[in-house]
Amino acid sequence: MKKRHKFALAIASLALGCGVIQTKPAQAAAVGPIDVYAAASLNGSLQFVQALYQQSNPSVTFNNTFGASGTLVNQILTNTDNRNIDVFFPVSQAPLDTLQSNGKLVAGTRQDVLGNTLAIIEPVNSTIPISSVQDLTGSQVRNVAIGDPAVVPAGQFAQQLFTNSGISQQIQPKLVTGSDVRTVLNLVSSDTNDTIDAGVVYTTDALTQPDKVKIAYTPPTNLYSPIVYSSTVLTQSQNVDAARDFNSFLGSPQAFSVFQKSGFSKPVPEPLTIGGTIAAGLFGVAMKRKVAKAKAKAAVN
């Protein structure tokens, strides 16, 4: 019995010496900031989701860059400042398709996360009656703000809305474009832009300034392609494990419960409709031109 006892102690000592038996869990390695490029319309709600994530991951911090999805794609592709961008969270499938065709997405990390809808807004004190898309062509509406369709998906959806409502030609002279959807929101809400009587933004954006704008009309969703926010990890990431974990969290029920409070919905898959295909095609052509110009400018500098 004594020999067996000594033998057991020897084996246990050897195992401990080799690290086979651990009495304490290994400490997770500290991670640097996760760099997130996200659609402008996520500004505000995304930070609440990140705060929730940090409750279980207190060592993780974030660097956020918000803007038009098309502009962010251009920055990712050219990357003139050599940033190690980790997670991309745009609106519409077209930006991710562009990056995927350029080999910029980590395989298996692309996921549909959120949905949204369009809203026609006007200043909160406006008395102009807008009860249809066609009302935007009326004489009382002087100018209508939308996102720049070349880089802002909200602008592309607005163009689809106008086309499918039969007012594309009539409304063109009235259009004023913004660099992203939050700029459009501010153009309508600002006291200095008294000639802009209406705008087309996402419903979630309209809800962020209830004291300055109101939703005049909610267009039927069959007049434009489904609005889908998707996230992914980028191949240029130097923090892939942490980026993967946070990206997975974005698609979790816990994260959705936070986004839902800001008005977002579950994503609806984008069908291969004529309108959607045209929008994606226009986006792709515009992005190729912008990327080519940016690369040429970088080469000169």
C-alpha positions as a Markdown table, in Angstrom:
| # | Residue | x | y | z |
|---|---|---|---|---|
| 1 | Met | 0.0 | 0.0 | 0.0 |
| 2 | Lys | 2.9 | 2.4 | 0.9 |
| 3 | Lys | 4.5 | 1.7 | -2.5 |
| 4 | Arg | 1.3 | 2.4 | -4.3 |
| 5 | His | 0.8 | 5.6 | -2.4 |
| 6 | Lys | 4.3 | 6.8 | -3.2 |
| 7 | Phe | 3.8 | 5.9 | -6.9 |
| 8 | Ala | 0.6 | 7.9 | -7.0 |
| 9 | Leu | 2.2 | 10.9 | -5.4 |
| 10 | Ala | 5.1 | 10.7 | -7.9 |
| 11 | Ile | 2.7 | 10.6 | -10.9 |
| 12 | Ala | 0.8 | 13.6 | -9.5 |
| 13 | Ser | 4.0 | 15.5 | -9.0 |
| 14 | Leu | 5.1 | 14.8 | -12.5 |
| 15 | Ala | 1.8 | 15.8 | -14.0 |
| 16 | Leu | 1.9 | 19.1 | -12.0 |
| 17 | Gly | 5.4 | 19.7 | -13.2 |
| 18 | Cys | 4.4 | 19.2 | -16.8 |
| 19 | Gly | 1.4 | 21.4 | -16.6 |
| 20 | Val | -1.1 | 18.6 | -17.1 |
| 21 | Ile | -3.0 | 19.4 | -14.0 |
| 22 | Gln | -4.0 | 23.1 | -13.5 |
| 23 | Thr | -5.5 | 24.3 | -10.3 |
| 24 | Lys | -6.4 | 27.8 | -11.7 |
| 25 | Pro | -7.8 | 28.8 | -15.1 |
| 26 | Ala | -5.3 | 30.4 | -17.5 |
| 27 | Gln | -5.6 | 34.2 | -17.7 |
| 28 | Ala | -6.8 | 35.4 | -21.1 |
| 29 | Ala | -4.2 | 37.5 | -23.0 |
| 30 | Ala | -5.0 | 41.2 | -23.1 |
| 31 | Val | -6.3 | 42.4 | -26.4 |
| 32 | Gly | -5.9 | 45.7 | -28.1 |
| 33 | Pro | -8.8 | 47.9 | -29.3 |
| 34 | Ile | -11.1 | 46.3 | -31.8 |
| 35 | Asp | -11.4 | 48.7 | -34.7 |
| 36 | Val | -15.0 | 48.8 | -36.1 |
| 37 | Tyr | -16.1 | 50.5 | -39.3 |
| 38 | Ala | -19.9 | 50.8 | -39.2 |
| 39 | Ala | -22.8 | 52.5 | -41.0 |
| 40 | Ala | -23.6 | 56.0 | -39.8 |
| 41 | Ser | -27.1 | 54.9 | -38.8 |
| 42 | Leu | -25.6 | 52.6 | -36.2 |
| 43 | Asn | -24.0 | 55.4 | -34.3 |
| 44 | Gly | -25.4 | 55.4 | -30.8 |
| 45 | Ser | -27.0 | 51.9 | -30.7 |
| 46 | Leu | -23.7 | 50.2 | -31.5 |
| 47 | Gln | -22.0 | 51.8 | -28.5 |
| 48 | Phe | -24.8 | 50.4 | -26.2 |
| 49 | Val | -24.1 | 46.9 | -27.6 |
| 50 | Gln | -20.4 | 47.3 | -27.1 |
| 51 | Ala | -21.0 | 48.4 | -23.5 |
| 52 | Leu | -23.0 | 45.2 | -23.0 |
| 53 | Tyr | -20.2 | 43.1 | -24.5 |
| 54 | Gln | -17.7 | 44.7 | -22.2 |
| 55 | Gln | -19.6 | 43.6 | -19.1 |
| 56 | Ser | -18.3 | 40.1 | -19.9 |
| 57 | Asn | -15.1 | 41.2 | -21.6 |
| 58 | Pro | -13.8 | 44.2 | -19.5 |
| 59 | Ser | -10.3 | 44.2 | -21.1 |
| 60 | Val | -11.8 | 44.9 | -24.6 |
| 61 | Thr | -12.0 | 48.4 | -25.9 |
| 62 | Phe | -13.2 | 49.8 | -29.2 |
| 63 | Asn | -12.3 | 52.3 | -31.8 |
| 64 | Asn | -15.3 | 53.2 | -33.9 |
| 65 | Thr | -15.5 | 54.9 | -37.3 |
| 66 | Phe | -19.0 | 55.7 | -38.6 |
| 67 | Gly | -19.9 | 56.9 | -42.1 |
| 68 | Ala | -21.5 | 56.1 | -45.4 |
| 69 | Ser | -21.1 | 52.4 | -46.1 |
| 70 | Gly | -19.7 | 53.1 | -49.6 |
| 71 | Thr | -17.2 | 55.6 | -48.3 |
| 72 | Leu | -16.0 | 53.1 | -45.6 |
| 73 | Val | -15.5 | 50.5 | -48.3 |
| 74 | Asn | -13.3 | 52.9 | -50.2 |
| 75 | Gln | -11.2 | 53.5 | -47.1 |
| 76 | Ile | -10.9 | 49.8 | -46.4 |
| 77 | Leu | -9.8 | 49.0 | -50.0 |
| 78 | Thr | -7.3 | 51.8 | -50.3 |
| 79 | Asn | -6.2 | 51.9 | -46.6 |
| 80 | Thr | -3.8 | 54.7 | -47.2 |
| 81 | Asp | -3.2 | 55.1 | -43.4 |
| 82 | Asn | -2.4 | 51.3 | -42.9 |
| 83 | Arg | -5.1 | 50.9 | -40.3 |
| 84 | Asn | -5.8 | 47.3 | -39.0 |
| 85 | Ile | -9.5 | 47.5 | -39.3 |
| 86 | Asp | -11.1 | 44.5 | -37.6 |
| 87 | Val | -14.9 | 44.5 | -38.0 |
| 88 | Phe | -17.0 | 46.0 | -40.8 |
| 89 | Phe | -20.8 | 46.5 | -40.2 |
| 90 | Pro | -22.4 | 48.2 | -43.2 |
| 91 | Val | -25.9 | 48.5 | -44.7 |
| 92 | Ser | -26.7 | 46.5 | -47.8 |
| 93 | Gln | -25.0 | 43.5 | -49.3 |
| 94 | Ala | -23.3 | 45.4 | -52.0 |
| 95 | Pro | -20.4 | 46.8 | -49.8 |
| 96 | Leu | -19.6 | 43.3 | -48.5 |
| 97 | Asp | -19.9 | 41.9 | -52.0 |
| 98 | Thr | -17.3 | 44.4 | -53.1 |
| 99 | Leu | -14.9 | 43.5 | -50.3 |
| 100 | Gln | -15.5 | 39.8 | -50.8 |
| 101 | Ser | -14.6 | 40.0 | -54.5 |
| 102 | Asn | -11.3 | 41.7 | -53.4 |
| 103 | Gly | -10.5 | 38.9 | -50.8 |
| 104 | Lys | -11.0 | 41.2 | -47.8 |
| 105 | Leu | -13.4 | 39.1 | -45.7 |
| 106 | Val | -12.4 | 36.3 | -43.2 |
| 107 | Ala | -14.2 | 33.2 | -44.4 |
| 108 | Gly | -17.2 | 32.2 | -42.3 |
| 109 | Thr | -17.7 | 35.5 | -40.5 |
| 110 | Arg | -20.2 | 37.3 | -42.8 |
| 111 | Gln | -23.6 | 37.4 | -41.2 |
| 112 | Asp | -26.9 | 39.2 | -41.6 |
| 113 | Val | -27.6 | 41.0 | -38.3 |
| 114 | Leu | -30.4 | 43.7 | -38.5 |
| 115 | Gly | -33.2 | 45.1 | -40.6 |
| 116 | Asn | -34.6 | 48.6 | -41.1 |
| 117 | Thr | -37.2 | 50.6 | -43.1 |
| 118 | Leu | -37.4 | 53.9 | -44.8 |
| 119 | Ala | -39.2 | 56.9 | -43.5 |
| 120 | Ile | -40.1 | 60.2 | -45.1 |
| 121 | Ile | -39.4 | 63.0 | -42.6 |
| 122 | Glu | -40.1 | 66.7 | -42.3 |
| 123 | Pro | -39.2 | 69.3 | -39.7 |
| 124 | Val | -41.2 | 68.8 | -36.6 |
| 125 | Asn | -43.1 | 72.1 | -37.0 |
| 126 | Ser | -43.9 | 71.7 | -40.7 |
| 127 | Thr | -47.5 | 72.0 | -41.8 |
| 128 | Ile | -46.9 | 70.5 | -45.3 |
| 129 | Pro | -49.2 | 67.5 | -45.7 |
| 130 | Ile | -47.2 | 64.4 | -46.9 |
| 131 | Ser | -49.3 | 61.3 | -47.0 |
| 132 | Ser | -47.7 | 59.5 | -50.0 |
| 133 | Val | -44.4 | 59.4 | -51.9 |
| 134 | Gln | -46.1 | 61.3 | -54.7 |
| 135 | Asp | -46.7 | 64.2 | -52.4 |
| 136 | Leu | -43.0 | 65.0 | -52.5 |
| 137 | Thr | -43.5 | 66.3 | -56.0 |
| 138 | Gly | -46.1 | 68.8 | -54.9 |
| 139 | Ser | -45.4 | 72.6 | -55.1 |
| 140 | Gln | -45.2 | 73.0 | -51.3 |
| 141 | Val | -42.2 | 70.7 | -51.1 |
| 142 | Arg | -39.2 | 72.7 | -52.4 |
| 143 | Asn | -36.3 | 70.4 | -51.8 |
| 144 | Val | -35.9 | 66.8 | -50.6 |
| 145 | Ala | -32.7 | 65.5 | -48.9 |
| 146 | Ile | -31.4 | 62.0 | -49.5 |
| 147 | Gly | -28.0 | 60.3 | -49.2 |
| 148 | Asp | -25.6 | 60.4 | -52.1 |
| 149 | Pro | -26.6 | 57.3 | -54.0 |
| 150 | Ala | -23.0 | 56.7 | -55.1 |
| 151 | Val | -21.9 | 55.9 | -51.6 |
| 152 | Val | -24.9 | 55.9 | -49.3 |
| 153 | Pro | -27.2 | 52.9 | -49.4 |
| 154 | Ala | -30.0 | 55.0 | -47.9 |
| 155 | Gly | -29.8 | 57.1 | -51.0 |
| 156 | Gln | -29.9 | 54.0 | -53.2 |
| 157 | Phe | -33.0 | 52.8 | -51.4 |
| 158 | Ala | -34.6 | 56.3 | -51.8 |
| 159 | Gln | -33.9 | 56.2 | -55.5 |
| 160 | Gln | -35.6 | 52.8 | -55.7 |
| 161 | Leu | -38.5 | 54.2 | -53.8 |
| 162 | Phe | -38.9 | 57.1 | -56.3 |
| 163 | Thr | -38.5 | 54.9 | -59.3 |
| 164 | Asn | -41.1 | 52.3 | -58.1 |
| 165 | Ser | -43.5 | 55.1 | -57.1 |
| 166 | Gly | -43.3 | 56.6 | -60.6 |
| 167 | Ile | -41.8 | 60.0 | -59.6 |
| 168 | Ser | -38.1 | 59.5 | -60.4 |
| 169 | Gln | -37.9 | 62.2 | -63.1 |
| 170 | Gln | -40.2 | 64.7 | -61.4 |
| 171 | Ile | -38.3 | 64.7 | -58.1 |
| 172 | Gln | -34.7 | 64.8 | -59.5 |
| 173 | Pro | -34.5 | 68.7 | -59.6 |
| 174 | Lys | -35.6 | 68.8 | -55.9 |
| 175 | Leu | -32.9 | 66.4 | -54.6 |
| 176 | Val | -30.2 | 67.6 | -52.2 |
| 177 | Thr | -27.7 | 64.9 | -51.3 |
| 178 | Gly | -25.8 | 64.3 | -48.0 |
| 179 | Ser | -22.6 | 62.4 | -47.4 |
| 180 | Asp | -24.3 | 59.9 | -45.1 |
| 181 | Val | -27.8 | 59.3 | -43.6 |
| 182 | Arg | -27.1 | 61.3 | -40.5 |
| 183 | Thr | -26.2 | 64.3 | -42.6 |
| 184 | Val | -29.5 | 64.0 | -44.4 |
| 185 | Leu | -31.2 | 63.9 | -41.0 |
| 186 | Asn | -29.4 | 67.1 | -40.0 |
| 187 | Leu | -30.2 | 68.8 | -43.2 |
| 188 | Val | -33.9 | 68.4 | -42.5 |
| 189 | Ser | -33.7 | 69.2 | -38.8 |
| 190 | Ser | -31.5 | 72.2 | -39.1 |
| 191 | Asp | -33.0 | 75.6 | -38.7 |
| 192 | Thr | -30.5 | 77.1 | -41.2 |
| 193 | Asn | -31.8 | 74.9 | -44.1 |
| 194 | Asp | -35.3 | 76.3 | -44.4 |
| 195 | Thr | -35.6 | 75.3 | -48.0 |
| 196 | Ile | -35.4 | 71.6 | -47.3 |
| 197 | Asp | -38.9 | 70.5 | -46.6 |
| 198 | Ala | -38.5 | 66.7 | -46.5 |
| 199 | Gly | -36.0 | 63.9 | -46.5 |
| 200 | Val | -35.7 | 60.1 | -46.8 |
| 201 | Val | -33.8 | 58.4 | -44.0 |
| 202 | Tyr | -34.0 | 55.1 | -42.1 |
| 203 | Thr | -36.8 | 54.9 | -39.5 |
| 204 | Thr | -34.2 | 54.4 | -36.7 |
| 205 | Asp | -32.5 | 57.7 | -37.6 |
| 206 | Ala | -35.8 | 59.6 | -37.6 |
| 207 | Leu | -36.4 | 58.3 | -34.0 |
| 208 | Thr | -33.2 | 59.9 | -32.7 |
| 209 | Gln | -34.4 | 63.5 | -33.1 |
| 210 | Pro | -38.1 | 63.5 | -32.1 |
| 211 | Asp | -37.8 | 67.2 | -31.0 |
| 212 | Lys | -36.6 | 68.2 | -34.5 |
| 213 | Val | -38.1 | 66.0 | -37.1 |
| 214 | Lys | -41.2 | 63.9 | -37.5 |
| 215 | Ile | -42.1 | 60.9 | -39.6 |
| 216 | Ala | -44.6 | 62.2 | -42.2 |
| 217 | Tyr | -45.0 | 59.0 | -44.1 |
| 218 | Thr | -43.8 | 55.4 | -43.9 |
| 219 | Pro | -43.6 | 54.0 | -47.5 |
| 220 | Pro | -44.6 | 50.4 | -48.2 |
| 221 | Thr | -41.6 | 48.1 | -48.0 |
| 222 | Asn | -42.3 | 46.5 | -51.3 |
| 223 | Leu | -41.2 | 49.7 | -53.0 |
| 224 | Tyr | -37.6 | 49.2 | -52.2 |
| 225 | Ser | -35.2 | 46.3 | -51.5 |
| 226 | Pro | -35.0 | 44.9 | -48.0 |
| 227 | Ile | -32.6 | 47.0 | -45.8 |
| 228 | Val | -30.1 | 44.6 | -44.2 |
| 229 | Tyr | -27.1 | 45.3 | -42.0 |
| 230 | Ser | -24.4 | 42.6 | -42.1 |
| 231 | Ser | -21.2 | 42.3 | -40.2 |
| 232 | Thr | -17.9 | 40.6 | -40.9 |
| 233 | Val | -14.3 | 40.3 | -39.8 |
| 234 | Leu | -11.7 | 41.7 | -42.3 |
| 235 | Thr | -8.6 | 39.9 | -43.4 |
| 236 | Gln | -6.4 | 43.0 | -42.5 |
| 237 | Ser | -7.3 | 42.5 | -38.8 |
| 238 | Gln | -4.4 | 42.0 | -36.5 |
| 239 | Asn | -6.8 | 41.0 | -33.7 |
| 240 | Val | -8.7 | 38.2 | -35.4 |
| 241 | Asp | -9.7 | 36.1 | -32.4 |
| 242 | Ala | -11.1 | 39.1 | -30.5 |
| 243 | Ala | -12.8 | 40.4 | -33.7 |
| 244 | Arg | -14.4 | 37.0 | -34.3 |
| 245 | Asp | -15.8 | 36.9 | -30.8 |
| 246 | Phe | -17.3 | 40.3 | -31.0 |
| 247 | Asn | -18.6 | 39.7 | -34.4 |
| 248 | Ser | -20.4 | 36.6 | -33.2 |
| 249 | Phe | -21.8 | 38.7 | -30.3 |
| 250 | Leu | -23.3 | 41.1 | -32.8 |
| 251 | Gly | -25.5 | 38.3 | -34.1 |
| 252 | Ser | -26.6 | 37.2 | -30.6 |
| 253 | Pro | -30.1 | 37.6 | -29.1 |
| 254 | Gln | -28.5 | 39.7 | -26.4 |
| 255 | Ala | -27.2 | 42.2 | -28.9 |
| 256 | Phe | -30.4 | 42.2 | -30.9 |
| 257 | Ser | -32.4 | 43.1 | -27.8 |
| 258 | Val | -30.4 | 46.3 | -27.5 |
| 259 | Phe | -30.6 | 47.2 | -31.2 |
| 260 | Gln | -34.4 | 46.5 | -31.1 |
| 261 | Lys | -34.8 | 49.3 | -28.5 |
| 262 | Ser | -33.5 | 51.7 | -31.2 |
| 263 | Gly | -36.0 | 50.5 | -33.7 |
| 264 | Phe | -34.1 | 47.9 | -35.6 |
| 265 | Ser | -35.7 | 44.7 | -36.7 |
| 266 | Lys | -34.7 | 41.2 | -37.6 |
| 267 | Pro | -33.0 | 41.1 | -41.1 |
| 268 | Val | -35.1 | 40.1 | -44.1 |
| 269 | Pro | -33.0 | 38.4 | -46.8 |
| 270 | Glu | -32.4 | 40.5 | -49.9 |
| 271 | Pro | -34.0 | 38.9 | -52.9 |
| 272 | Leu | -32.6 | 39.1 | -56.4 |
| 273 | Thr | -35.1 | 41.7 | -57.5 |
| 274 | Ile | -34.7 | 44.0 | -60.5 |
| 275 | Gly | -34.5 | 47.0 | -58.2 |
| 276 | Gly | -32.0 | 45.4 | -55.9 |
| 277 | Thr | -29.8 | 44.2 | -58.7 |
| 278 | Ile | -29.8 | 47.6 | -60.3 |
| 279 | Ala | -28.9 | 49.3 | -57.0 |
| 280 | Ala | -26.1 | 46.8 | -56.3 |
| 281 | Gly | -24.8 | 47.3 | -59.9 |
| 282 | Leu | -24.8 | 51.1 | -59.6 |
| 283 | Phe | -23.0 | 50.8 | -56.3 |
| 284 | Gly | -20.4 | 48.5 | -57.7 |
| 285 | Val | -19.7 | 50.8 | -60.7 |
| 286 | Ala | -19.5 | 53.9 | -58.5 |
| 287 | Met | -17.1 | 52.1 | -56.0 |
| 288 | Lys | -14.8 | 50.9 | -58.7 |
| 289 | Arg | -14.5 | 54.5 | -60.0 |
| 290 | Lys | -13.9 | 55.9 | -56.5 |
| 291 | Val | -11.3 | 53.3 | -55.6 |
| 292 | Ala | -9.4 | 53.8 | -58.9 |
| 293 | Lys | -9.3 | 57.6 | -58.2 |
| 294 | Ala | -8.2 | 57.1 | -54.6 |
| 295 | Lys | -5.4 | 54.7 | -55.6 |
| 296 | Ala | -4.2 | 57.1 | -58.4 |
| 297 | Lys | -4.2 | 60.0 | -55.9 |
| 298 | Ala | -2.3 | 57.9 | -53.3 |
| 299 | Ala | 0.3 | 57.0 | -56.0 |
| 300 | Val | 0.9 | 60.6 | -56.9 |
| 301 | Asn | 1.3 | 61.6 | -53.2 |
